[in-house]
Amino acid sequence: MQALAAALGFLLVLAGGLFALQGLGIVMWPSDSFMLADKTWALYGGVMAVIGLLLILWSRARRA
């Protein structure tokens, strides 16, 4: 269960980071994406990344 939570957290951090960077206009890939330079997606991505980080930390704390 902890490994699954950590893997899901890792995926959330990666996807959230990509969403945030696209929303801020830093990553402009793919060029036809509706998320590019849209601050709403930067917020959503940041929240996703934080939730992923908390999930990783929670899974590590449960091991100890």
N, C-alpha and C positions, 0 to 999 in steps of 0.2 A: 504494500500500500504506500509506503514512504517513497519508494522508487518511482511509482506512478505519479505521485504528487509532485515530486521533484522534476520529473520529465515534463509534466504539464506546466509547471511553473516556468521552466526553461523556455518552452514554446511560447508562453504568454509574454515573456520578456522580449524574445526575438520579434514576435509579431507586433507587439506594442511599440517597440523601438522603431520598427519600420514604419508603422502608421504615424508615429509622432514625427519622424524625419520627413515623411512625405507631406504631412500636414503643415510643417514649417517651411516647406519648399526647398529643403536641403537635398533630399533624394528625389529626383524627377524621373523616376522609373516605376512602372511603364509610362510612357509619354501620354497615353490616352486614359490614365487613371482619373477617376472623379475625386480622389482624395488630395490631389496635388495642390499645395498652397491654400488649404482650407484649415483654418485654425481649430475648427471643431474636431477634426481628425487628430490634430496634435494633442488635444485634451484627452480624447478617447484612448489614444495610444499611450499617453503617459499614465493614465489610470490602469490600463491593461498591464503595463510594465511593472507598476508598483504592486498590483495584485499578484503577478507572477513572482516577484521578489519575495513577497510575504509568504507565498505558498512554498517557495524553496526553503525559506528560513523555518517555517513551521515543520516541514518534513525533516529537516536536519535536527530540530529540537526534539522531535518525537523519537529519534534514534538514541539520543543520549540518555 
